[in-house]
């Protein structure tokens, strides 16, 4: 079997950013066209992404509570938090409630001067360790789950290409994922990934002249890199199956 290999080095600094976001960027390439009876396999060889996003962002920073007939809405300032920093911020922002973090159980104990409910319209339930719409007992709510500030467990590299890979998020099949990169470093460091197993996907296409990349989290939300750029190397392998 004959194999020809092409590597393409991408740097979002030199791409076209859609709506100014480096998590949604497109590149125009010199025309790559192969004859029939050949197939292009694509693989992500490596990728380097700055850990410049926050664990509390616009997707998970809303808290809605009901006290009597009054509904109150709070917005947690965007940023990177540990549990104690989140406790301090919540107590500063929300004069109606008192938050106490229990490091032994990894839960929040929330008290108020009246019985209250935390509504499931809140987007911050996961980081507070709350799984359901909770109503206080004797003016106290204790997290029914555990505090989880790992907002981004992985970064999924999507493209406009049909790779044959399958994502089942939200019961909708998505065939555009090239790779999933684990977030296993500390904030403000560098996330890196190398394809040590030479995992690759068939493109089922004989022409390539344009590619769009999108960086999304495990839930399909765009990653906000706060203006930082990232880079990767994509490898194309052209296989000839018929002599």
C-alpha positions as CSV (number, residue, x, y, z in Angstrom):
1,X,0.0,0.0,0.0
2,X,1.4,3.4,-1.0
3,X,1.2,6.2,1.5
4,X,2.0,9.9,1.0
5,X,2.1,12.2,4.0
6,X,1.5,15.9,4.4
7,X,1.8,17.9,7.6
8,X,0.1,21.2,8.0
9,X,1.1,23.6,10.8
10,X,-1.7,25.9,12.0
11,X,-1.4,28.9,14.2
12,X,-4.6,30.8,15.0
13,X,-2.7,34.1,15.0
14,X,-2.7,33.8,11.2
15,X,-6.2,32.4,10.7
16,X,-9.5,34.2,10.2
17,X,-11.2,34.4,13.5
18,X,-15.0,34.3,13.3
19,X,-16.5,37.0,15.6
20,X,-13.0,37.6,16.8
21,X,-12.7,34.3,18.7
22,X,-9.6,32.1,18.4
23,X,-11.9,29.2,19.3
24,X,-13.7,29.5,16.0
25,X,-11.2,30.1,13.3
26,X,-10.8,29.2,9.6
27,X,-7.9,28.7,7.2
28,X,-7.7,28.6,3.5
29,X,-5.2,26.1,2.1
30,X,-3.4,25.5,-1.1
31,X,-5.6,23.1,-3.1
32,X,-5.0,19.5,-2.1
33,X,-6.6,17.2,-4.6
34,X,-6.0,13.4,-5.0
35,X,-7.2,11.1,-7.7
36,X,-9.9,8.5,-7.4
37,X,-9.1,5.2,-5.7
38,X,-7.2,7.2,-3.1
39,X,-8.3,8.2,0.4
40,X,-7.2,11.0,2.8
41,X,-6.8,10.1,6.4
42,X,-6.5,13.0,8.9
43,X,-4.9,12.9,12.3
44,X,-4.1,15.5,15.0
45,X,-0.4,15.1,15.6
46,X,-0.1,17.7,18.4
47,X,-1.8,20.7,19.8
48,X,-0.8,23.5,22.2
49,X,-3.6,25.5,24.0
50,X,-3.0,28.1,26.7
51,X,-5.1,27.4,29.8
52,X,-6.4,30.9,29.7
53,X,-10.1,30.2,30.2
54,X,-11.9,30.3,33.5
55,X,-13.7,27.6,35.5
56,X,-16.5,30.1,36.2
57,X,-17.7,31.8,33.0
58,X,-20.8,33.0,31.3
59,X,-22.1,29.4,31.0
60,X,-22.2,28.6,34.8
61,X,-22.3,31.8,36.8
62,X,-26.0,32.5,37.3
63,X,-27.8,31.8,40.6
64,X,-31.6,32.1,41.0
65,X,-33.2,31.8,44.4
66,X,-36.8,32.1,45.6
67,X,-37.5,33.7,49.0
68,X,-41.2,33.7,49.7
69,X,-42.8,35.4,46.7
70,X,-39.6,37.1,45.6
71,X,-37.2,35.7,43.0
72,X,-33.6,37.0,43.2
73,X,-30.9,36.5,40.5
74,X,-27.2,36.8,41.1
75,X,-24.2,36.7,38.8
76,X,-20.9,35.3,40.0
77,X,-18.0,37.3,38.7
78,X,-16.2,35.4,36.0
79,X,-12.8,34.0,37.0
80,X,-10.8,31.0,38.3
81,X,-11.9,29.9,41.8
82,X,-11.1,27.2,44.3
83,X,-13.9,26.4,46.7
84,X,-12.9,28.8,49.5
85,X,-12.5,31.7,47.0
86,X,-15.9,30.9,45.6
87,X,-17.3,30.9,49.2
88,X,-15.8,34.4,49.8
89,X,-17.2,35.7,46.5
90,X,-20.7,34.3,47.1
91,X,-20.9,35.8,50.6
92,X,-19.7,39.1,49.2
93,X,-22.2,39.2,46.3
94,X,-25.3,37.7,48.1
95,X,-26.2,39.5,51.3
96,X,-29.4,37.3,51.6
97,X,-27.5,34.0,52.0
98,X,-24.5,32.7,53.9
99,X,-22.3,30.1,52.2
100,X,-20.0,27.8,54.2
101,X,-17.7,25.3,52.4
102,X,-17.1,22.0,54.2
103,X,-13.8,20.6,52.9
104,X,-14.5,17.2,54.6
105,X,-17.7,16.5,52.6
106,X,-16.9,18.9,49.6
107,X,-20.3,20.5,50.0
108,X,-21.7,23.9,50.6
109,X,-24.0,24.6,53.6
110,X,-26.2,27.6,52.6
111,X,-28.3,29.4,55.2
112,X,-30.8,32.3,55.0
113,X,-32.9,34.3,57.4
114,X,-36.1,32.7,55.8
115,X,-36.9,29.5,54.0
116,X,-35.8,29.6,50.4
117,X,-35.3,27.6,47.3
118,X,-32.4,27.4,44.8
119,X,-34.1,27.2,41.4
120,X,-33.0,24.8,38.6
121,X,-32.9,27.7,36.2
122,X,-29.6,28.5,37.9
123,X,-26.5,27.7,35.7
124,X,-24.1,27.3,38.6
125,X,-25.7,24.3,40.2
126,X,-22.8,22.0,39.2
127,X,-20.1,24.1,40.8
128,X,-22.2,24.4,44.0
129,X,-22.7,20.6,44.2
130,X,-26.4,20.9,43.7
131,X,-28.1,18.3,41.4
132,X,-31.8,19.4,41.8
133,X,-34.1,22.2,42.6
134,X,-33.6,22.4,46.4
135,X,-35.9,23.9,49.1
136,X,-34.4,24.7,52.5
137,X,-35.2,22.8,55.7
138,X,-35.2,25.1,58.7
139,X,-33.7,27.8,56.5
140,X,-30.7,25.6,55.5
141,X,-29.7,23.9,52.2
142,X,-26.8,21.4,52.0
143,X,-25.5,20.4,48.6
144,X,-27.0,17.2,47.5
145,X,-24.0,16.5,45.3
146,X,-20.4,17.6,45.6
147,X,-18.7,20.8,44.6
148,X,-17.3,20.5,41.1
149,X,-15.1,23.4,39.8
150,X,-13.8,21.3,36.9
151,X,-15.9,23.2,34.4
152,X,-13.8,22.1,31.4
153,X,-12.8,18.4,31.7
154,X,-11.6,18.3,28.1
155,X,-11.3,20.4,25.0
156,X,-12.9,18.9,21.8
157,X,-11.3,20.0,18.5
158,X,-14.1,20.2,15.9
159,X,-13.8,21.0,12.2
160,X,-16.0,21.5,9.2
161,X,-14.8,18.1,7.9
162,X,-16.8,14.8,8.3
163,X,-14.3,12.6,10.1
164,X,-16.6,9.7,10.9
165,X,-15.9,10.1,14.6
166,X,-19.1,10.3,16.7
167,X,-20.0,12.5,19.6
168,X,-23.3,11.8,21.3
169,X,-23.8,15.0,23.3
170,X,-27.4,15.9,23.8
171,X,-28.6,12.9,21.9
172,X,-27.4,14.5,18.7
173,X,-24.8,12.7,16.6
174,X,-21.8,15.0,15.8
175,X,-19.3,13.7,13.2
176,X,-17.0,16.7,13.3
177,X,-14.8,15.9,16.3
178,X,-11.1,15.4,15.4
179,X,-9.8,14.7,18.9
180,X,-10.6,15.3,22.6
181,X,-7.8,16.8,24.6
182,X,-7.8,16.3,28.4
183,X,-7.4,19.3,30.6
184,X,-4.9,18.0,33.1
185,X,-2.7,21.0,33.9
186,X,-3.1,24.0,36.2
187,X,-4.8,27.3,35.1
188,X,-2.5,29.7,33.2
189,X,-0.2,27.0,32.1
190,X,0.0,25.2,28.7
191,X,-2.3,22.3,27.7
192,X,-0.4,20.0,25.3
193,X,-1.4,16.8,23.5
194,X,0.6,14.4,21.3
195,X,-1.0,11.7,19.2
196,X,1.2,8.8,20.4
197,X,-1.0,6.1,19.0
198,X,-1.2,7.6,15.5
199,X,-5.0,7.7,15.7
200,X,-6.5,8.9,12.4
201,X,-9.8,9.3,10.6
202,X,-10.9,8.9,7.0
203,X,-12.2,12.1,5.4
204,X,-14.2,10.4,2.6
205,X,-13.2,13.3,0.4
206,X,-10.6,13.8,-2.4
207,X,-10.4,17.6,-2.2
208,X,-9.2,19.8,0.7
209,X,-8.7,23.6,0.4
210,X,-10.4,25.0,3.5
211,X,-10.7,24.0,7.1
212,X,-12.4,25.5,10.1
213,X,-11.5,24.6,13.7
214,X,-13.6,25.1,16.8
215,X,-12.6,24.5,20.4
216,X,-15.5,23.4,22.6
217,X,-15.8,21.8,26.0
218,X,-17.4,18.4,26.8
219,X,-20.9,20.0,26.7
220,X,-20.5,21.7,23.4
221,X,-19.8,25.2,24.7
222,X,-17.1,27.3,23.0
223,X,-13.9,27.8,25.0
224,X,-13.2,31.4,25.8
225,X,-9.4,31.7,25.6
226,X,-9.6,35.4,26.5
227,X,-7.8,36.5,23.3
228,X,-5.0,33.9,23.4
229,X,-3.9,32.0,20.3
230,X,-3.2,28.3,20.0
231,X,-1.5,26.0,17.5
232,X,-1.6,22.5,16.2
233,X,-0.2,20.1,13.5
234,X,-2.6,18.2,11.3
235,X,-1.2,15.2,9.3
236,X,-2.8,14.1,6.1
237,X,-2.0,10.6,4.9
238,X,-3.0,9.7,1.3
239,X,-3.6,6.0,0.8
240,X,-3.8,4.3,-2.6
241,X,-5.9,1.2,-2.4
242,X,-6.1,0.2,-6.1
243,X,-3.1,-0.1,-8.3
